[in-house]
Amino acid sequence: MQIVTYTFYSIVSERSGIRLIDADWSDRCGWIVVQRNRRRLECVVNGTVLHPDVSVRFPIIRWVDSERFLLADARSDGISHNVFLVDLHGNVQHSFCGGDGIEDIAIGKEGIWIGYFDEGVFGKGISTEGLVLFRLDGSPAFKYHSHLTDRPMIVDCYAMCKGKSSTLWLFPYDDFSLIQVDPCKKTVRRYKAPEQLRGSTAVCVRGNYAYFGHSYHAKEEVYSWDIGNGTLEKIGRLHGAVRGLGPKETNHFVSVEDDAARVHRILNPDEYGTSW
């Protein structure tokens, strides 16, 4: 296997006063980043700089569709709106409270998946669910802890990524099993992961393979795991904050450092081999 990397955004000079915070990539929509330009928050959408009129301290940015993106604040008082749907002119179209302690966000046709870290899970409000699927209007469609009875508890949503159809893949602390959540059937499929993958903060699942990055044992290493036969292989290194992309994307991971955002594609001809 081989990892092919493409840098889609970079900050030319460290003296510019710009610090890159988060980014997203879509084959269909292009690239989007959120950064602080000195003290001002700005979003850059395929090269166009926008300044949405929102107050966000710890920003997370994701594509919603070709006409909108999501800008969220990871921290909230549990009442104030901290998830904003913004058009490509920088106008806020809709907002809602997504809860406190947001660890990660993934978006599909089924809605907006939000996973939470421990301060949210052991806090108050919607974040105590560990993982919630919101409709685009902000109403909850699925709550992990409430709607699933036979499931590992989420203490911290270390890593997650979109799966096929309406499903989501999850790698939660402290169980660290690979879990596929189906919000329509209200079921989970659970796979015991190898010990070397514990603590991974990035996951991507494609066909027979799950790819993991930044585990307790190897901070920047990327592993491939053949879920069917249990084969584990170290395939490369990724730097910065790394996140897995959904199965509709050509690339497997997106990474963000202070001065650059990149996508990474894993060349694996056996990815969609015999199903398990």
Secondary structure, 3 states (H helix, E strand, C coil): CEEEEEEEEECCCHHHCEEEEEEEEECCCEEEEEEEECCEEEEEECCEEECCCCCCCCEEEEEEECCEEEEEECCCCCCCCCEEEEECCCCEEEEECCCCCEEEEEEECCEEEEEECHHHHCCCHHHHHCEEEECCCCCEEEEHHHHCCCCCCCCEEEEEEECCCCCEEEEEECCCEEEEEECCCCEEEEEECCHHHCCCCEEEEECCEEEEECCCCCCCEEEEEECCCCCEEEEEECCCEEEECCCCCCCCEEEECCCEEEEEEEECCCCCCCCC
